[in-house]
Amino acid sequence: MPRLRLALAQTNPVVGDIAGNAAQILDAARRAFEQDADLLMVGECALSGYPIEDLASRPSFLVECHDAVPKLAKALQDAGYGDLVVIVGHPDGPVEARLLGTSNAPTAIAQNCASVLQNGHVKARYAKHHLPNYSVFDEYRIYIPGDELLVVRLDDVDVAVIICEDLWRDGGPVSRVLEADAGVLVVINASPFERDKDEVRLPLVTRRAIETDTVVAYVNIVGGQDDLVFDGDSVVVDGEGRILARAPQFEEHLLVVDVDAAEATDTPLPPNVNRVELTTHRTDRRPVPADIAVLPDDREQLWNALVTGTRDYVNKNGFTSVVLGLSGGIDSAVCAVLAVDALGGDRVYGISMPSRYSSDHSRSDADELADALGLHYSVEPIADLVHPVENQLGLTGLAAENVQARIRAIILMGASNMAGHLVLTTGNKTELAVGYSTIYGDSAGGFAPIKDVPKTLVWELARWRNEAAIARGDRPPIPLNSIIKPPSAELRPGQVDQDSLPPYDVLDGILHAYITEALGHDDVVALGYDRELVHAVTRLVDRSEWKRRQGAIGPKISGMAFGRDRRLPITYRPSDY
């Protein structure tokens, strides 16, 4: 069998930074060339960043992306890597709308493409067929689908090229890969991370390799882009379903692998299949060692996703530092550790803002956390700031409690304005679901690291992070008291969360059924939950949509995150209210 050396580059693009993204690809090409690779592939829209959203409707942006492709080909040639075949993902346009049944938005002027570069030229181009229109994806709205499969004949091996969703859908270009008798299937992707997604993704790649009788090379981008986190986890699987190579998660990485591929045949091409013939100038070379990364356990994957999302949001948006309130509670503790893991202690500022209701242990827990993390730390008591507002306005009860949260927001935003910090808000998914936060108070901030983390998972991640520190011989960063004490907003004497909420394990179970599984009220009750409790919780969820719409974004780690995943009306009156 002919042997091809493939290089899969997990790059970390920034949407719109075409020059910077091209430089990443050029550097990957250098490393691939130095390792005698025949073919380098990078992820979906690696040249433009992903997702581009409504930039796809801006002709000037599309022209810039279109022109960048031959510029990259020339840059590769000028750098001496011209013989290397490079497959790069990018949007293309503006193009004239084509009506292909009912599968495209008639106003779209862009296509999601993969271009094949060699010897200073664009040799071929492929347009993505299947445009996802679910979860976080809006490609049906912004792209025009392609309808032809691309096969690149590299000397004596046929390499088929498709893009992301094209692999997931039965029929379409995947069905033509076997008909075209290709030996390798290259799939370029921008596939966001979700908890347990690998339990679906890897079996899919394996199944397609067996179905098409090809070596499947699946390359994914890495890094954070707004609320999405891309995990890389690129993989190469042979026609018998065996993993030949696998890249680590959440790291920029060049995965190089030798594959034995079926020799190209004279099988007539099926309809709607284009083929271009290229020469790789392969020479004898020593085999590369196996590079098969092992995935960490579930909690470490989730932690790495949150760290990556936080780091890239801060860095890609030009913030030099972050600031957050340190209450001594579990949520602010986990957010602080995430921030330090992402940025280092020197770029994280924590402010303790005790009120007259703050317990001594909350203050000492915040002190202990700050000391363990080595972040910048200050204390700003709020009692003397709250008192005149309460007195002048005559505030009592909930209104008075909310003033405390809003005074704290003023302090954090003042620090942000003075020093340019990004304010991190520390609310978790459970609180956001039921509206257990003060609008313009503790919900104020520019980024929410644990927005998609339910309360019970916050505790689980805290315990894991401490265990991981101990295993490395380090000091556990989160005070044990922050983990074991009953959670409380401490806005009145003796207050605990369970005064107004059910136990968090029960609450998170109901929320998972109602939000993630999208079950109706009666269906949630049928799972064994109390009817009145389900009614109360679901009503809180529905009536808090207006708060969530005004909240900060945060890293998506679940299959149903608040934000672009879940789009419900604010004004909503169910029949059972």
N, C-alpha and C positions, 0 to 999 in steps of 0.2 A: 504494500500500500504506500502511496505517496505520503510524505510527512510534511506537515505545515507547522510553523512556529507562530502561534497567535499571542498577541499582547493585548490585554484588556485593561484600560486605564480608568480607574475610579477618580475622576476629577471633581472639584468642588466649585462649580461655576456661580457667578453672581448675575442675576437677570440684568441685562442691558450692558454689562461690562464686556463688550465683545473683544476689545483688545486684551484685557486681562485673561479672559477665558481662552482666547487663541494662544496666549503665552503659556497657559497650563498645558494645552494640547501639544504645543511645540516642544515643551520640556518632556512630556511623556513620549513623544516621537524620538527625541534624542536617546532616552533610556531604552526604548524598544529597539532602536537601530543599533545601539551598543551591544545589545544581547542577540543580534542577528535575527530579529523577528521578521517574518514575511508580511504580516498584516497586523495593524494596530486598529483597535476600535475604541471609541469613546461613547459616552452616553447620549441619550435622547436630548436634543437641544443643548448639548454641552457647549456649543459655540455662543448661544444667546442666553443661557440660563433657562430654568423651568420652574414653575409655569409662567408663561409670558402674559396670560390673561388677555385683557383688551388691547395690549400692545400689538396684538395680531391684527387689529383693525386700523393701525396707524401706518400708512404707506411709507413714510420716511424711515420708520424702524425696520420694516420689511426690506426696503432697498438696502439699508445698511447691513442687514444680515445676509442678504443675497450677495452683495459685493464682497463680504468678508470671506466667503468660501474660496473663490479663486485667489484671493490675497493669501489665505492660509496655504493653499497649494504651492504658490510661488515661494512663500517663506520656507516651507519644507524643502523645496528644491534648492533654494539659496543656502540653506544650512547644511546641505549635503545629504539629506535624507530622502532624496527624490525617489529612489528605488522602492522605498517602503510604501506599501499600500495602506492608506488611512481611510477609515470609514468614520465620518463625523456627522453628528446630529445637529440640525438647525431648522428654524422656520424659513420659509421661502415665499416670495410674493413681491408685489401684488400680482395676483393672477386673476383671470376672468372666471367668474363663478360658473361651475358646471353642475347641472342638475343630474344627479345619479339616483334616480328613484326618489325616495324621501329621506335619504341618509345624510344630507348636508344642509347647513343653514344657508339660505340663498344670499345672505348679505356677507358671507365670509369671503375674504380676499387672500387668505394665506393657506399654505400647506405645511404639514409637519414632515420634514424630509431627512433623509440620510444621503450624503454625497460620498462618492468614492474618489479619492485623490491619489494621483501618482505622477511623478516626473513633471511637477509644476502645473498640472492641469486637472480639471474636474472631468473624470472619465464617465461617470454615470450618476444618476439620481433616482431615488426611490421616495414615494410619498406614502405615508401611513394610510392604511385602509380603514381600520376600525377606530372610531373616534369616541372615547368613553364620555358618558354624560351622566355619571353617577358619583356619589361621594363628593370628593373635592374637585372632580374633573368637569370642565366645561368645553371640551374640545369640539363637541357637536356644534357648539355656538360659534366657534372662532376659526375652524379649519374646514377646508374642502378635502374630501377623501381621495386617495389614489385608487387605482383599480388594476395595477400591473405589478407582478412580482419581478424583482431584479435578481439575476444570477450573475456572479462575477467568476469567470473561469481564470483561476490563477495557475498558469502552466497546465497541470493535468488534474486539478481539483476544482469542482464547481462549488462555489460558496453562495448560498442564498442569503438575502438581506431582508429583514423585516424590523418593525418598530413596536415595542412594548405590547400594547393591547392586541396587536395582530397575532401574538402568540396565545393570548387567552381565549380567543374566539374560535370555535370550531368552524370549519369551512374557510372561505377567503384564501389569503395567501398561504397559510399553513398547508392546506390541502394540495396546493400546487407544488410544494417543495418535494414531496414524494414523487409526484408525476414528472417533475423536472429531473429526478434522479440526482439531486445535489448530494455532496458528501459532507458539507458543513453548513449549519444554519447559524448565522450571526443575528443576534437580537440586541438592539440598543434600547436602553430603558431609562426612564425617570420614574421609578416606582417608590412612592413614599413608604416609610416605615409605619407599621402598625404592630401591636402586640400579637404574637403568634402568626404573623403573616408568613413566616418561613414555612409553617406547616402547610401552607397552600402553595406558595411560590415554588419551592424546590420540587415537590411532587409534580407540579405542572411542567416544569422544565424537563424532568425525567420522563414524564409521559410523552411529551412532544418528541424527545430524542428517540424514544422507542418507536413511536408511531411513524416518524418520518425516516427512520433508519439513518440518522445523521448524527454527527457531533454537534451539539448545541452549545454555542458560546454566548452566554447571557451577561452583558455588562450593564452596570447601573451607576448613576451618579451618586455622590455622597455630599452630606452637609445640610445645613439649615437654610431654608428660604421662607421668610415670614413665619407662618405657623406650621409649615411642612418640614419634615426631617427625612432625608434620604440616607439609607444605611449602607449603600454599596452592596456588599454580600454577592459580588459577581461570581459566577460559577461556570464551569465547563463540564458537560456530561456527555459520555459517549453513547453510541446507539444501543448499547445494552443496559443503559441506565446507571453506569458507574461514574462517580465523581472523579474527574481527572485533575481538577484544580479549583480552588476556592479562595476568594479574597476576604480579608477581615472586614468586619462591620465598622462603620463610622470612621474610616481612615482613608485618606488619599493613598492609593496603592496602584502599582503596576503589576498585574498578574501575567506571568509569561508561562506558556505551556506548549509542549510538543503534542500534536495530535496526528494519529494515523487515520487518514480519510480515504474513503472510496475513490477510486480513480474515475475521472470524468468519462462519460460514454457518449455515444452518438444518438442517444435517445431523442427523438423529435421533441421540440419544445411544445408544451401545451399552449393553448390560447392565453393571451395576456401575460406572457412571460418574455422579458427582454434579457439578453445576455451580452456581456461585454468581455472581451478577452484581454488579459494582462499577463505580463511576464514578471516573475519575482526574482530571477537570478539567484535561486537557491544554491547554496554550497554545502559541502560536508561540514558538520559542526557537532560538538559534543552535546548530548542530551542535557536539557535543563533539569535540575532536581525538582521533585514534586513539591508543589506549594499548595497545601490544603489547610486553610485556617479552620480552627475549631470554634464554633459559636459558644459564647459564654452562656451562663444560665439566664433564665427569664428576667430576674431582677437586675442583673448587671446590664443586660441589653436595654431595659427600660431606663436605667440610670444614664447610660451612655447616650441614649437618644435625647434625654432632657438636657444633659450637659452640652451636647452638640448643637441642639436647637438654640439654647441660651447663648453659647459662645458666638455662633455665627450671626445671630440677630444683632448682638452688641457690636461685633467687629465689622460686619458688612454695612451697618448703618453709621459707622464712624464714631461711636461712643467710646470714650477712653475709660469710663468707669461706671459703676452702678451703685445705687443706694437703696436700702430697704429698711423697714422697721423691724427691730428685734424685740419681740414681746416676751420671749421665754417659752413660747408655745411650740408645738411640733411643726406647724406649717411654716412659720418664719425660719425655724431652725433648718428644715430641709431645703428651703429656698436659698438660705445663706450658704449652706454646704455646696449646693449645686453651682451657685455663682462663683465660689472660690475654686471649685474643681474646674470650672469653665475658664476662668479669667486669672486666677491667682489672687491671693489675699490683698495684694497692694492695689488692686483695681476695684475692691469691694468696700463699701462704706455702710456700716450698720449703725442705726440710731435707736437707742432704747428711749421710749417715751412713756414713762410710768404716770399713771393717774392716781388719784387718791384711793382708788379701789384696787390698784395693782398689788398683788401679794409679794411678800419678801422673796419667796422662792422664784417667782417669775423674774424679778430683777436679778437675782443671783444666777438663774439659769441663763439669762441673756449674757451676763458677764462671763460665765464659764464658756459659753459657745464662742464668743468673740475671742477669748484668750486661746482657745483650742485652734481656731481657724487663722489667727494672725491677721485679721482684717482691721481696717480703721474703725474705731468705735468711739461713740460719744453718747452722753445721756442728756436728754432734754425733757425735764418734767413738764407736764401739761396742766397741772391743777390750777396754777395761777393764770393760765390762758383761758381755760374753760369757764372758770367761775364768773368773770364779768359778762361773758356772752349769755350764760344761763340766767344771770340776774337781770340783765337789761331786757332780755326777751321773755323772761318769765317761763323758761322751759322746764318741763318735768317729764318723767317717764321716758318713753322711747325717744322723744325729741331731744332730751338732755343727753341720753346715751349716744345718740348720733353725733352730737357736737364733739364729743371726745374723739371719735373716729375722724371727723373732718378737720379738727385741729391738728391731728397727727398727719393728715394728708397735706395740710398747709406747710408743716415743718419739712416734710420730705420734698415737696415741690419747691420750697424755698432753697433747700440744699441743692436741688437739681438746677434751678435757675442760676444760682451763684457759681457752681462748679462744673456744670455741664453733665452731671450724672444722669444716667437713665434710671428712672424709678421702677423698681420691681415690685409688683403687687403679689401678695402671698396667698391669695384665695385658692382653695382646691375645688375640684369638680363637684363634689357633694354640696358645698356651700353655694356655689354658683347655680346649681340645679334648683335649689329650694329658695334662693334669694337671701341666704343667710349672710348678708354683707351690707355695708352702708354705702349707698351710691354717693360718689364724690368723697368718700371717706377711705375705708380700707380697700375699696375697689379701685382707687385712683392709681394710675401707673401706666407705664408704656409697654411692659412685657410681663406676662404671668407664667413663670416657669412650671407651676404645677396645676395649671388650668384644666388639664385633661387627666388629672390624677385623683381618683376617689379617695375619701378620707381613710378608709381602711388600707388602701395601698400606700398612702403617705406613711403610715406607721410601719408597714412592711418594708418599704424602701429605707426608712430611717434605721431600722434594726439591721438590715443588710449592710448599709454603709458603715455602721459601727463595726459589724463583724468583719467586713473587708479590711478596715483599718487595723483591727487587732491581728488579723492574719498576716498583715504586712509588717507587724511590729510597731505600728503607729498608735498614737493616742486616738481613741474614738472621739469624733468631733461633736456628736450630739449628746448633751447631758441626759443621763438616764431619766431624770425627773421629768424632762420635757416629753419623754415617750410614755411614761406610765401614769402621769397625773391626768385627771379628768379634764378634757378640753374646755376652755372658757374664754369668752371675749373680755371678761373682767370689766364690764361697763356698769355694774352695780354690785352691791355687797353679796357675796356667796353665789354669784351667778355661775352656772355650768351649762354647756350646750344642751344637755339632756333635759333641761327645764322646759324646752320648747320643741325638741326634736326626739324621735325615737332613737334607740341605740344605733350606732353607726353601721354595724353589720347588717341590721334589719333595713335601715334606710338605704344603704348602698345596694342591697338586693332588690328592693322595690325600684330604685332608680335605674338599675341595669335593665330590668325587665321593661320598664316604661320608656326609657330613652334609647338604650342601645338596641334592644330587641323590638322596640316600637309596638309593644303589646298594648291593647286597650285596657281600660279600667277593670272590666270583668275578667279578662284573661290574666291580669296580674293577681287578682283575688284568687283565681283558680289555682295559682301556684302555692296557696296556703297562707297568704297574708290576710290580716284582718281587714274587712271591707272599709270600715270607717277610717282606718289608718291609711289605706291606699287612697281613698278619696281625698284625705287631707294632704297627703304628699303630692299627689298628681296635680291637685289644685295649686299648691305652692309652685310647682314647676311651671305650670301654664301661666301663672300670674307674674312670673319673674322674667319673662322673655324680654321685657323692656329694659331691665337692668343688664342682661347679658349682651344686648345689642350695643351697649355703651361701654362695654368692658374691653380691657386690653387683650391682645392675642397672646397665645402661648403654644408650646410645642404639641402637636397632635401625636398621640401614641396609641389611640384606640381606634376601633372601627367606626365610632360615632362620637366625634368631638363636637363641642359647641363651636359655632362659627359656620364656615362654608359647608361643613358636613350636614348640619341640621338647620333647615331653613323653615321656620314656622311663623305664622302671623303674630304680631303683638296684640292686636285687637282680636280676641277670640273668646267666644262664649259657648262652651260645650253644653250639650243638652242636659247633663246631670248637675249643672251648677244651680 
